[in-house]
Amino acid sequence: MLAKIRDTEIYFDVEGAALVPDGERMREKPVAFVIHGGPGADHTSYKPTFSPLSQKLQLVYFDHRGQGRSARGAKETYTLENNVEDMEALRQYLGLEKIVVIGTSYGGMVALSYAVRYPENVQSLIVIATAGSSRFLELAKVNLAKKGTKEQQAIAQFLWDGKFENEAQLQEYFQLMMPMYSLTYKPETSGKSWNRTILSPDAINVAFGGFLRSYNVLDELGKITAPTLIIAGKHDWICPPELSEEIATAIPHADLRIFENSGHLIRVDEPEALMDAIIGFLVYK
């Protein structure tokens, strides 16, 4: 489905009913926005891993502008600012009040920025394998120099410079780097999910070659009022757990969980435990 909002069209998909029978009445479940990472990828890698959450929430997946199945446009508009405002416009388009916000990696940066700007619209906040500032870039470079192969270090230069030339090169980057992102990476199964993913080199180039270099919301995180769960992977090379600890310190009463057997892709390395942690947080917060 496409939502014509602001100056673009945002693709979104919905999983799970919002209104469900509960004894003699109908009960309305909370609605959660699932915010994908990258940037330059799409929402599809979250399916079906996140599907168990639809028992407790109605899930709204969407692709950022210029990515996935959303409309392309001037690449200069592929900014964090617009991702936040597109998300708010989609909330209004769908006629929603407060929403549960779930963001992973770059999606976590969007989620944090949204919760800072629109705290009154956030029922609960869950951020996974993310960072509150551009410091993640320098830490990632150090980690890659220590742990990466020469081939991985070479292709990562396209990421640091924001100069991927086409989708094939971006796909090659993810295929070569996947052992860094996931502890349980298996080439025979990972290829299928990447074949389903629509990649956008323009979006990742604009981010890493531009605005992510000055990204910083740490000083504003105290504005967040919603119950917050922060999840990190102990072996995450690009958003290491100390960055999640920074976020947890800055958000009042935040709950921090570090997954001992995960890299950046916690949804790949420990999917069941991840879903259990999110559901437990939502039920008992």
RODREN-646332 format. One record per atom (N, C-alpha, C): x negated, y, z; residue in one letter. Coordinates in steps of 0.2 Angstrom, whole numbers, padded with zeros to 4 digits, always signed. Last residue first. Layout:
N
XYZa...
//
This chain:
285
-0029-0019+0157k-0032-0012+0158k-0027-0008+0163k-0025-0031+0153y-0026-0030+0160y-0029-0023+0162y-0022-0031+0139v-0017-0034+0144v-0018-0032+0151v-0034-0026+0134l-0027-0023+0132l-0022-0025+0137l-0044-0035+0138f-0044-0027+0140f-0037-0024+0139f-0040-0047+0132g-0040-0046+0140g-0040-0039+0142g-0041-0043+0119i-0035-0045+0121i-0034-0044+0129i-0055-0041+0119i-0051-0036+0117i-0044-0037+0120i-0060-0054+0123a-0062-0048+0126a-0057-0042+0125a-0055-0062+0113d-0053-0063+0120d-0054-0057+0124d-0062-0058+0102m-0055-0057+0102m-0052-0058+0109m-0075-0062+0106l-0073-0055+0104l-0066-0053+0105l-0074-0075+0106a-0075-0072+0113a-0074-0064+0112a-0072-0078+0093e-0067-0080+0098e-0068-0076+0104e-0084-0073+0087p-0077-0071+0085p-0072-0072+0090p-0099-0071+0087e-0094-0073+0093e-0087-0071+0092e-0103-0068+0074d-0107-0072+0079d-0103-0075+0084d-0094-0060+0068v-0096-0066+0064v-0099-0071+0069v-0091-0050+0076r-0085-0053+0074r-0087-0059+0070r-0104-0044+0078i-0101-0048+0083i-0095-0052+0081i-0115-0040+0069l-0109-0043+0067l-0106-0047+0072l-0127-0037+0076h-0123-0032+0074h-0116-0034+0073h-0128-0052+0086g-0132-0046+0083g-0127-0041+0082g-0125-0061+0101s-0123-0058+0095s-0128-0053+0092s-0125-0067+0113n-0127-0071+0108n-0125-0068+0101n-0121-0058+0123e-0128-0061+0124e-0130-0064+0117e-0112-0043+0122f-0112-0050+0120f-0119-0053+0119f-0108-0033+0135i-0113-0034+0130i-0113-0042+0129i-0096-0021+0138r-0097-0028+0138r-0103-0029+0133r-0090-0008+0148l-0095-0010+0144l-0096-0017+0144l-0077+0004+0150d-0079-0003+0152d-0084-0006+0146d-0076+0020+0157a-0077+0016+0152a-0079+0009+0154a-0075+0031+0166h-0072+0024+0168h-0072+0019+0162h-0078+0044+0154p-0076+0042+0161p-0072+0035+0161p-0092+0042+0144i-0084+0042+0144i-0082+0039+0151i-0105+0041+0146a-0102+0048+0144a-0095+0048+0144a-0109+0028+0148t-0110+0033+0153t-0107+0040+0152t-0105+0022+0136a-0101+0021+0142a-0103+0025+0148a-0115+0028+0127i-0107+0030+0126i-0104+0028+0133i-0126+0022+0132e-0126+0029+0132e-0118+0031+0132e-0123+0009+0130e-0124+0011+0137e-0123+0018+0137e-0124+0009+0116s-0117+0008+0119s-0118+0010+0126s-0138+0010+0115l-0133+0016+0112l-0126+0015+0115l-0143-0001+0120e-0144+0005+0124e-0140+0011+0121e-0140-0011+0110p-0135-0010+0116p-0137-0004+0120p-0142-0004+0093p-0144-0008+0099p-0140-0006+0105p-0138-0004+0079c-0135-0001+0084c-0136-0004+0091c-0147-0012+0072i-0146-0006+0069i-0142-0001+0074i-0149-0025+0078w-0155-0021+0076w-0153-0014+0074w-0142-0033+0092d-0141-0029+0087d-0147-0024+0085d-0143-0042+0102h-0148-0043+0097h-0147-0038+0091h-0131-0040+0110k-0138-0039+0113k-0144-0039+0108k-0119-0030+0104g-0122-0036+0103g-0129-0035+0106g-0105-0022+0114a-0112-0022+0110a-0114-0029+0109a-0091-0012+0116i-0094-0019+0115i-0100-0018+0111i-0081-0003+0127i-0086-0003+0123i-0090-0010+0122i-0065+0003+0130l-0069-0003+0130l-0074-0003+0125l-0055+0014+0139t-0060+0013+0133t-0064+0007+0135t-0040+0024+0141p-0044+0018+0143p-0049+0015+0137p-0042+0041+0136a-0039+0034+0135a-0043+0029+0138a-0049+0053+0135t-0045+0051+0141t-0042+0044+0141t-0063+0061+0131i-0059+0055+0129i-0055+0054+0136i-0072+0071+0134k-0065+0073+0132k-0060+0067+0131k-0084+0066+0135g-0080+0067+0141g-0073+0069+0140g-0090+0067+0123l-0086+0060+0124l-0082+0061+0131l-0098+0077+0119e-0090+0078+0119e-0086+0072+0121e-0111+0073+0119d-0109+0079+0123d-0101+0080+0124d-0111+0064+0108l-0112+0062+0115l-0109+0067+0120l-0110+0065+0095v-0104+0067+0099v-0105+0065+0106v-0119+0068+0081n-0119+0068+0088n-0113+0070+0091n-0127+0067+0065y-0121+0065+0069y-0123+0065+0077y-0137+0070+0057s-0136+0075+0062s-0130+0073+0066s-0137+0060+0048r-0144+0062+0051r-0143+0067+0056r-0125+0058+0043l-0127+0054+0049l-0133+0056+0052l-0124+0067+0032f-0121+0069+0038f-0123+0064+0044f-0136+0060+0022g-0133+0067+0024g-0131+0067+0031g-0139+0048+0018g-0143+0053+0015g-0141+0060+0018g-0129+0041+0024f-0136+0040+0026f-0141+0045+0024f-0117+0046+0017a-0118+0046+0024a-0125+0046+0027a-0120+0046+0004v-0118+0052+0006v-0119+0052+0014v-0122+0032+0002n-0127+0037+0001n-0126+0044+0004n-0110+0026+0005i-0115+0025+0010i-0121+0030+0009i-0102+0032-0005a-0100+0033+0001a-0106+0032+0006a-0109+0027-0017d-0108+0034-0016d-0107+0036-0009d-0107+0013-0017p-0114+0016-0015p-0113+0023-0014p-0095+0003-0011s-0095+0010-0013s-0102+0013-0012s-0088-0013-0014l-0093-0009-0011l-0093-0002-0015l-0076-0024-0009i-0077-0019-0014i-0082-0014-0011i-0077-0041-0005t-0078-0034-0003t-0080-0030-0009t-0078-0054-0009r-0071-0051-0008r-0072-0044-0007r-0091-0057-0009n-0088-0057-0015n-0081-0054-0015n-0093-0058+0005w-0096-0052+0001w-0093-0052-0006w-0087-0070+0008s-0084-0064+0010s-0087-0058+0007s-0096-0079+0001k-0089-0079-0001k-0085-0072+0002k-0108-0078+0007g-0107-0075+0000g-0100-0075-0002g-0107-0085+0019s-0107-0077+0019s-0106-0074+0012s-0109-0098+0017t-0102-0096+0019t-0102-0088+0018t-0122-0100+0013e-0117-0104+0009e-0110-0101+0011e-0130-0093+0022p-0129-0091+0015p-0123-0094+0011p-0126-0089+0038k-0127-0095+0033k-0125-0093+0026k-0130-0081+0053y-0129-0081+0046y-0130-0087+0042y-0130-0079+0067t-0127-0086+0064t-0126-0086+0057t-0134-0067+0069l-0138-0072+0072l-0136-0079+0069l-0133-0053+0058s-0130-0059+0061s-0134-0065+0063s-0142-0044+0053y-0135-0042+0055y-0132-0047+0059y-0153-0051+0048m-0154-0046+0053m-0147-0044+0056m-0147-0059+0038p-0150-0062+0044p-0152-0057+0050p-0143-0049+0029m-0138-0052+0033m-0141-0056+0039m-0152-0042+0020m-0152-0040+0027m-0147-0044+0031m-0149-0048+0007l-0155-0049+0010l-0156-0047+0018l-0135-0044+0006q-0137-0051+0006q-0144-0052+0009q-0136-0030+0007f-0132-0034+0012f-0134-0041+0012f-0144-0028-0005y-0146-0025+0002y-0142-0030+0007y-0135-0033-0015e-0142-0036-0014e-0144-0034-0007e-0125-0023-0014q-0124-0030-0012q-0130-0034-0011q-0132-0012-0019l-0130-0012-0012l-0128-0019-0010l-0135-0017-0032q-0140-0015-0028q-0138-0015-0020q-0122-0017-0037a-0126-0023-0037a-0132-0022-0032a-0117-0004-0036e-0114-0009-0032e-0119-0015-0031e-0132+0007-0038n-0125+0004-0040n-0123-0001-0035n-0142+0014-0031e-0140+0016-0038e-0134+0013-0040e-0145+0021-0015f-0142+0015-0019f-0140+0017-0026f-0150+0031-0007k-0151+0031-0014k-0150+0025-0017k-0153+0035+0007g-0146+0037+0004g-0147+0037-0004g-0165+0032+0013d-0165+0038+0009d-0158+0040+0006d-0161+0021+0020w-0163+0027+0024w-0163+0033+0020w-0157+0012+0010l-0152+0015+0015l-0155+0021+0018l-0169+0011+0003f-0163+0014-0001f-0158+0016+0004f-0176+0004+0012q-0178+0011+0011q-0172+0015+0007q-0172-0009+0013a-0169-0004+0018a-0171+0003+0016a-0180-0015+0004i-0174-0013+0002i-0170-0009+0006i-0192-0016+0012a-0192-0013+0006a-0185-0010+0004a-0188-0024+0023q-0190-0017+0024q-0190-0013+0018q-0185-0036+0016q-0180-0032+0020q-0182-0025+0021q-0198-0039+0012e-0192-0038+0007e-0187-0034+0010e-0205-0041+0024k-0207-0036+0019k-0201-0034+0014k-0193-0044+0037t-0198-0046+0032t-0200-0040+0028t-0191-0037+0054g-0189-0038+0047g-0195-0040+0042g-0196-0034+0066k-0192-0040+0065k-0191-0042+0058k-0202-0021+0067k-0204-0026+0071k-0202-0033+0069k-0195-0013+0058a-0202-0014+0057a-0205-0020+0061a-0182-0014+0063l-0184-0017+0057l-0191-0018+0055l-0184-0006+0075n-0182-0013+0075n-0184-0017+0069n-0187+0006+0069v-0192+0003+0073v-0191-0005+0074v-0175+0009+0063k-0181+0008+0059k-0187+0005+0063k-0166+0009+0073a-0166+0004+0068a-0172+0003+0064a-0171+0021+0080l-0171+0014+0083l-0171+0008+0078l-0167+0030+0071e-0174+0029+0072e-0175+0023+0076e-0153+0029+0070l-0157+0028+0064l-0165+0027+0066l-0148+0031+0082f-0148+0024+0080f-0152+0023+0074f-0148+0045+0084r-0153+0041+0087r-0154+0034+0084r-0136+0051+0080s-0140+0049+0075s-0147+0045+0077s-0124+0045+0092s-0128+0050+0089s-0133+0047+0084s-0117+0034+0097g-0114+0041+0098g-0118+0046+0095g-0113+0019+0089a-0118+0024+0092a-0114+0030+0093a-0108+0001+0090t-0109+0008+0087t-0113+0012+0091t-0101-0011+0093a-0108-0011+0089a-0108-0004+0086a-0085-0005+0094i-0089-0011+0094i-0095-0010+0090i-0072+0002+0104v-0078+0003+0099v-0083-0003+0100v-0056+0006+0108i-0061+0000+0108i-0066+0002+0102i-0045+0014+0117l-0050+0015+0113l-0055+0009+0113l-0027+0017+0118s-0033+0014+0120s-0038+0015+0115s-0020+0029+0113q-0017+0025+0119q-0023+0021+0122q-0022+0044+0107v-0025+0038+0108v-0023+0034+0114v-0018+0057+0106n-0015+0052+0101n-0017+0045+0102n-0025+0065+0114e-0018+0064+0116e-0015+0059+0112e-0037+0067+0108p-0037+0062+0114p-0029+0061+0116p-0043+0071+0095y-0036+0070+0096y-0035+0065+0102y-0057+0072+0096r-0053+0078+0093r-0046+0077+0095r-0061+0061+0102v-0063+0067+0105v-0059+0073+0102v-0056+0051+0094a-0054+0051+0101a-0056+0058+0104a-0063+0053+0082y-0056+0054+0082y-0053+0055+0089y-0076+0050+0086s-0075+0057+0084s-0067+0058+0084s-0074+0036+0089l-0076+0041+0094l-0074+0048+0092l-0070+0032+0076a-0066+0031+0082a-0067+0036+0087a-0082+0034+0068v-0075+0038+0067v-0070+0038+0073v-0090+0026+0075m-0092+0033+0075m-0085+0037+0073m-0084+0014+0072g-0084+0016+0079g-0086+0023+0080g-0086+0013+0059g-0079+0014+0061g-0079+0016+0068g-0100+0010+0059y-0098+0017+0057y-0091+0018+0059y-0095-0002+0071s-0101+0001+0067s-0099+0008+0065s-0077-0002+0072t-0084-0006+0072t-0089-0002+0068t-0063+0003+0082g-0068+0004+0077g-0075+0001+0078g-0047+0005+0086i-0052+0000+0086i-0057+0001+0080i-0035+0012+0095v-0040+0014+0090v-0046+0009+0091v-0018+0013+0097v-0024+0009+0099v-0029+0010+0093v-0008+0028+0097i-0011+0022+0093i-0017+0019+0097i+0007+0038+0100k+0000+0035+0102k-0002+0029+0098k+0017+0038+0086e+0015+0042+0091e+0008+0040+0093e+0019+0037+0068l+0017+0034+0074l+0016+0040+0080l+0023+0039+0054g+0027+0041+0060g+0026+0038+0066g+0014+0037+0044l+0017+0031+0047l+0022+0033+0052l+0009+0050+0043y+0012+0048+0038y+0016+0042+0040y+0002+0051+0055q+0008+0055+0055q+0012+0053+0049q-0009+0042+0053r-0004+0041+0059r+0002+0045+0058r-0014+0049+0041l-0011+0042+0041l-0006+0041+0047l-0020+0060+0047a-0014+0061+0042a-0011+0054+0041a-0029+0054+0055e-0024+0057+0058e-0018+0058+0054e-0037+0049+0045m-0034+0044+0050m-0029+0048+0053m-0041+0061+0039d-0037+0056+0035d-0034+0051+0040d-0049+0066+0049e-0043+0069+0047e-0039+0065+0043e-0060+0056+0049v-0056+0058+0055v-0049+0061+0053v-0065+0058+0036n-0062+0051+0038n-0058+0052+0044n-0069+0071+0035n-0063+0069+0032n-0060+0062+0034n-0080+0070+0044e-0074+0075+0046e-0068+0073+0042e-0088+0061+0037l-0085+0059+0044l-0079+0063+0045l-0085+0061+0019t-0088+0064+0026t-0084+0061+0032t-0084+0063+0005y-0084+0057+0008y-0088+0058+0015y-0084+0074-0003t-0078+0073+0001t-0079+0067+0006t-0094+0072-0012e-0095+0077-0007e-0090+0077-0002e-0088+0064-0022k-0092+0061-0017k-0094+0065-0011k-0072+0066-0027a-0079+0070-0027a-0082+0067-0021a-0065+0050-0027g-0064+0057-0028g-0071+0060-0029g-0054+0035-0027r-0061+0038-0028r-0060+0046-0029r-0042+0028-0015a-0044+0032-0021a-0051+0035-0021a-0045+0012-0008s-0043+0019-0008s-0045+0023-0014s-0050-0001-0008r-0045+0001-0013r-0042+0008-0012r-0067+0004-0005g-0062-0001-0005g-0057+0000-0010g-0068+0022-0004q-0070+0015-0003q-0065+0010-0003q-0063+0035-0005g-0069+0033-0009g-0071+0026-0008g-0058+0035+0012r-0057+0038+0006r-0064+0036+0002r-0057+0018+0020h-0059+0025+0020h-0059+0028+0013h-0044+0007+0021d-0050+0009+0018d-0051+0016+0018d-0036-0001+0035f-0036+0004+0030f-0043+0005+0027f-0024-0010+0045y-0030-0009+0042y-0030-0004+0036y-0015-0010+0058v-0015-0006+0052v-0022-0006+0050v-0006-0022+0068l-0012-0020+0065l-0012-0016+0059l+0003-0022+0082q+0004-0022+0075q-0003-0019+0072q-0003-0034+0095l-0002-0027+0092l+0000-0028+0085l-0002-0047+0100k-0001-0041+0105k+0000-0035+0102k-0004-0054+0088q+0001-0057+0093q+0002-0051+0099q-0014-0048+0081s-0007-0046+0079s-0002-0049+0084s-0026-0053+0086l-0024-0047+0089l-0017-0046+0087l-0029-0064+0077p-0026-0065+0083p-0023-0059+0087p-0035-0057+0066s-0028-0059+0065s-0025-0061+0072s-0048-0054+0065f-0044-0050+0069f-0037-0052+0069f-0052-0064+0055t-0055-0064+0062t-0050-0060+0067t-0049-0066+0042p-0044-0066+0047p-0046-0066+0054p-0053-0048+0041k-0048-0054+0040k-0051-0060+0039k-0063-0040+0040y-0060-0041+0047y-0054-0046+0047y-0067-0038+0027s-0071-0043+0031s-0068-0044+0038s-0059-0028+0022t-0057-0035+0021t-0061-0040+0025t-0060-0015+0022h-0058-0018+0028h-0057-0025+0028h-0077-0011+0015d-0069-0010+0015d-0067-0014+0021d-0091+0000+0013a-0088-0007+0012a-0080-0006+0012a-0096+0012+0015g-0097+0009+0008g-0095+0002+0008g-0104+0016+0031p-0098+0016+0026p-0101+0013+0019p-0098+0002+0038g-0102+0004+0032g-0106+0010+0033g-0082-0002+0045g-0089+0001+0045g-0092+0002+0038g-0064+0001+0048h-0070-0003+0045h-0077+0001+0045h-0053+0001+0060i-0057+0006+0056i-0064+0002+0054i-0037-0002+0064v-0043-0005+0063v-0048-0002+0058v-0025+0005+0074f-0029+0006+0068f-0035+0002+0068f-0011-0003+0082a-0018-0002+0082a-0021+0000+0075a+0003-0001+0091v+0001-0001+0084v-0007+0001+0085v+0012-0011+0103p+0008-0005+0101p+0005-0006+0094p+0029-0017+0100k+0022-0018+0102k+0018-0012+0100k+0044-0016+0107e+0040-0013+0102e+0033-0014+0104e+0057-0029+0109r+0051-0025+0112r+0047-0023+0106r+0074-0031+0112m+0068-0031+0107m+0063-0026+0110m+0082-0042+0123r+0080-0036+0120r+0075-0036+0115r+0083-0054+0130e+0089-0051+0128e+0088-0044+0125e+0067-0060+0125g+0073-0061+0129g+0079-0058+0126g+0062-0051+0113d+0059-0052+0120d+0065-0053+0125d+0057-0050+0096p+0062-0052+0101p+0059-0053+0108p+0048-0035+0091v+0049-0042+0092v+0054-0044+0097v+0041-0023+0080l+0047-0025+0084l+0048-0032+0085l+0030-0025+0072a+0030-0020+0078a+0036-0021+0083a+0022-0040+0066a+0028-0035+0067a+0027-0030+0073a+0007-0041+0056g+0011-0042+0063g+0017-0037+0063g-0003-0030+0047e-0002-0037+0050e+0002-0037+0056e-0004-0019+0033v-0001-0020+0040v+0000-0028+0041v-0015-0008+0025d-0011-0015+0025d-0009-0016+0032d-0019+0005+0014f-0018+0002+0020f-0014-0004+0020f-0028+0017+0005y-0025+0010+0005y-0025+0008+0012y-0025+0034+0002i-0028+0029+0007i-0024+0023+0006i-0028+0047-0009e-0024+0041-0008e-0028+0036-0004e-0030+0065-0006t-0033+0058-0008t-0027+0053-0007t-0029+0076+0001d-0031+0077-0006d-0033+0070-0009d-0016+0071+0012r-0021+0077+0011r-0023+0077+0003r-0010+0056+0005i-0011+0061+0011i-0017+0065+0009i-0001+0043+0001k-0004+0049-0002k-0004+0055+0003k-0005+0027+0004a-0002+0033+0007a-0006+0039+0004a-0002+0011-0003l-0006+0018-0004l-0002+0023+0000l-0004-0006+0000m+0000+0000+0000m-0004+0006+0000m
//
